[in-house]
Every structure is written in structure tokens, then in C-alpha cells.
């Protein structure tokens, strides 16, 4: 086994590899760009080497710098992770030439699988089924048209040099073939510099089923079951699971053997994935082979009880495969959800920002359990993450925050655990896809395993219309958070300080919250018996039973509920049982700072402390000039001049505590 390895990657895969290396007693060297200097993987590794500026081309893609760092650190091997240089045959060859073990397949295998048409020819020779079609060298339009007619419409024209869905065109019938072919050839020449195309039968409701293969340096090759990755959006996987719903042992063996044939055909070593496209009746066809460990490998680990990174290290160090095919058992069902910093409401645009709050369900990290416990006791919830609360997600790299993997005895239990885990996964501080994932795992088609690559598109109506209605509970929890923060800021015990309460009278206070459904004008009544929340005509007795961290437990009328309410600037994020509502606190200060035209006084709209006085009495000021700053509810609020005019008097000094309604400034409009 290696004494020391370098991980030529970042984020959760770098942390993942470091976790397993540490368990095996292998020292680790991390590499990082300037954007990742304080990243989690750097903190986890034994050593770390700076590569260069943030852009990947100046850091994680600099094979020469990485290789030099490995040699300088005395690392015997380099783990490339996925993405970046993981399928770069030149880098693999450079490692081999430098006597540093590339933890992956030989460069020749990467090359062989890199060209789609070459890969298909290899597969055909290895007896691996291909989609019925034509992928010959003769590109004569008349011949291609005849081939399309032989295959049967609808057909799919694909650029031979394309991939990942680029350069594909569905042709429904013969009349459109000639024009579609011409446009495909033009596009292929423009996008890939290679006009060659292939023609296949178009599978209308395909599933993406991939086989995990593993080969060692002694000629052994096994498959570790399959993964269903059909739930994709624009060729980006969203949910993956193992085993594939509806898979039979016979078909699993057939696909597994075909995948191992594919691996043997190219002299494969290490972890690899053979991707198939499958029809509803189960017929399957080779799509491509990925010569790296995949993002979704944890679902395979959870049902086979293996640590595939441990296998990678052992096999790269020359050891035989830890298990023979007969020893590989599949137990239970696992589902993975990719948590991304992206905004589903805005076309999944990548989001940047800071993980101000990142609450996670109870879980294990990276591998089933740190001591590699016997397989059949996988922890039900696992989170692989490359970030910690407080970390920034920067725009330079893939915006993945974490992977959430849930295991169950069967798919329904795995699904139930996934739903519960997502309900407890709270991210505040940047847009993310957790709410979308909750809708997706609750979607009847997904929950019913009615899977194919068009699921998200077909279910978009249910998946993308976020109901704007805000529940009464969410509003009540939003208010309770405001009151709890105020009381805490006033230093009093949250619920004995009736800061609004007056002897023998009840006192009412406005609170305005804005949601996608509109503006919610609420009133909080401080009465002798406690608080009453007025929502329009509806009066709701409100009592706070617990206020601990983000957790709030309330009694609302006759019901008691608990929720997590996280404050981010003027946003209140209410997480109640899997529903996430965002409320904006309409800044009462700005409302109140309109001042009272009659008395000419600017009053404190809520209790707080004066932290800055910005003008002197007598000053002539223009509308909007900041006059005084007070701190309330952990936030600073500026009291500004409501109009052009003169400051007559300043009634408080820095450091003074002010009650709600106290006159702060006497002001005369011009
Ligand atoms: C297909 C297909 C239907 N029929 N080939 C997409 C990119 C590459 N992985 C191959 N892809 C497809 N090839 C035939 N003959 C549908 C797709 C496809 C797809 C395949 C797997 C996973 C997701 C997909 C999303 C859209 C289209």
C-alpha cells in the first residue's frame, strides 16, 4: 500500500478520498487554488500545496504543476477524482512516465474509450449490444437515408465526435431526413470540427442504467451491480439509485458481463462505469464508458458494502480485487440526491454565496462508517460534502454543496428516509436545489419508480410551480423569530420581558412580512394572558414553548408545532416539516423613519441600542441623509432624514438603550 498519495482534486471527492486514505493509514497531500486556500479538503489533508490562481486552467488542470507537487512531496500515487484531469490520457501518461502511479486506468484505456465511435466499434467486437443503427465511415447522404429507412423511424442522428447530448437530432419521418442530416453535419463540423454522424433507432422513453465495474492488474474484473441515473436535467444527473427499479438478476448478470467484456476489451484497470441506455422492456444498449470513479459511486457502496476508494488504492498499489464476483452481494436500496448551489426558479443558474447556515440530518460522512464496519450495517443516511457551514461557494468550479445518500431495506424505505433527510437539510445564504429535490422525491412518477430520462421535463408543471401560499404557521413562526431575537438582543429572558406590555392595557404592534404571495400585515397583541397574533380577522393565541438556536416550539391556539427559523439579514427562513418558506421582514425602521409629520419626531420603531449619531443638532440636511444608527435584532438600522430640513435636537447618545416608540430626533421639515 502507498505511504503517501496526492489528491489532484477539490470539494467532496477530495475529502472523500482523504477520508479513506486516512482510514488505511495512507498520508495525504492536498492541492488547492487561491479560491480554495481555506477549503475543507485542505484542512483534512496531512499536507497541502498551492497550485495557482482560482481558474481551473491555472490550477486543477495544471497537470505539470500537480505532478511536480507529487514528486516534491514524495507521493507515490495521484488520485485524480472526477472531472478535471481524471479522464485526461496525457496526464495519465505523464504520471506513468514520471513513475508516479495514476490511480485509474492506463492511458491507453482512456484513449480507447475517449472516442465514441471507436468505443462502439470495440464494443461491437466484444459482443456488447449497441443501439440498432449505422455508424460506418461512408457518410454519403443517400446511403445514410437508406440506413435510416432500414432502422425504422423515428431515428436519431448523432455527431460521432459529440457527446453528453450535444449534436443529437431526432428525425420523426423520412421526409425530414435529408434536411436534418445536412443541418447535423453543419453543426458537427462547426462544434466538433468533424462532420461525421451516426444514425440510430430513437428510443423514446429510455432509462440510463450504468454498471460499476472494477478490474485489477491481474486480469480479474467484476461488476458491482447497476445504478439507475435516469433522473437528469439537461444531461446533468440529479438523483441516482441502486439497484435499478425493475432489474432482474438475469438482466443484471447479462449487463454486468457485457460491461466486463467492455472493460477487458480495452485492458481496463481500476474503477470504471459502463453506461447503457435501456428500453422499457429491458433491452439495453451500450452508450459510453466512463474511465473514472463516478460522482454517484456511494449508492453502489451502500448496497454492496464496499469502499470503492479503498479498492482504487489497493488495486493501484498492485493488490488483487478484494472480492470475487461470487462474493458481491447487493443488499437493500440506496438513493443519492445531489445538493447544488443553483436556483431552480431561475433555470438552475449556478448560485454563489456563503453557507450562512447548513443544518444536516444525523448522518455518517464519506464512507458507511469510519471503522469500515461489516457491510450489512450501512448507516441509513450518509452525507459527502466538501464544504462546512460558513464556507463560500465560488463561481470557479462545479457548484455542488454535498451529496445526500439514503439507504433502506427496500426502495420505499430509502425514499422515506430521503424525504425525511431532505426535510432536515437546511441551507441559508445562497440559492440551492433542496426544495426542488423535496418536490422531486415526492413526485408520484419518481416515488412510483416510473423512471425515464424525460421525467423532469414531463413533470415540470408539478416540479416548478412553487405554491406561493404562505401558511399561517409559517407567518407565526416568522413573528416568533423576530420577537425571540428582539428579546435576546434586549438581554432579557425571551419570554418574561413583555417589552410591549403596559399595565392594565393591551398593546398592539405591527409587523409586516413579505412573501411571494404578497405583503402580510400582522399585529401582535401583548395582553395580560400573553400574546395574540392577529392575522387579518383571525386572532391566534401564541406562546413560545422553546427558543433554542434556530429551533422554535410554539403553541398556536390549541396546536403545538416546532420549526427551525433561520434569520439571514432581512430574510426569515422557516423550515416546518419539509416545507421551506422565505419571508422578508419589511423594515419597520424604513417605514417608521417616514417620521411623524405633526410632531416632527423620528421615533424608534422597535427596542434597540443607539450605536452611532451621524449629525449635530442644528444641521441642515437633505432627504435621506443618515442621522442616527440603532442596533435591533442583531441588525443595524439607519434613521434617515424623511425630507429636506433641519435637525432640531438629538435626544439620545451612542450606547443608549431606547424603547420602542421613543422619540430619537426632533426634526423640522424645510
Ligand atoms: C439516445 C437517446 C435515445 N435514443 N440514443 C444522451 C447523451 C448520451 N448519453 C446519449 N443520450 C441519448 N441517446 C438513442 N438511440 C436518448 C439519449 C438521452 C439520454 C440518455 C441517457 C441519459 C439521459 C439522456 C437525456 C436525453 C437524451
Boltz pocket constraint, residues with backbone or C-beta under 6 A from the ligand:
constraints:
  - pocket:
      binder: B
      contacts: [[A, 131], [A, 156], [A, 163], [A, 164], [A, 165], [A, 166], [A, 200], [A, 201], [A, 202], [A, 203], [A, 204], [A, 206], [A, 207], [A, 208], [A, 229], [A, 230], [A, 232], [A, 235], [A, 276], [A, 277], [A, 287], [A, 453]]
      max_distance: 6.0
